[in-house]
Amino acid sequence: MAEKRFKRIVRPATAEERERHATIRRTIEQEFPPVEGAGRPESPPGIPARIRQAREARGLTWYALAKLAGIPNANTVRDLEYGRDAQLSTVQAVAHALGLRLELMEEKV
């Protein structure tokens, strides 16, 4: 017996469909509230927080930012935002892709 194949059609959702999906999401969130402390951790202050803020302001994902910065692994961007160790050249590439500049400044003692 021949297998019947379905053709996948990709199209934007209509306004009615988006509203229906939003209603379903709200209902689910009420019935199953998120666990306390769930979600991603906050970025440490300084460079990690500034990188996350700039990325989110531009509507970029970790993957999209990694592509723009010429970084082969999107997890590297995630690690930067979480304050993990990174090469200076990687931080510079990400900053440049976001239109930011790294500067060394005199520390006031």
KATACOR-V766165 format. One record per run of one state. SS is the DSSP state (alpha for helix, beta for strand, coil for the rest). FROM is the first residue (numbers start at 0). TO is the last residue. Records with the same first field share a line. If there is no record, write none. Layout:
BEGIN
SS->FROM-TO ; FROM-TO
END
This chain:
BEGIN
coil->0-13 ; 31-45 ; 57-60 ; 69-72 ; 81-86 ; 97-108
alpha->14-30 ; 46-56 ; 61-68 ; 73-80 ; 87-96
END
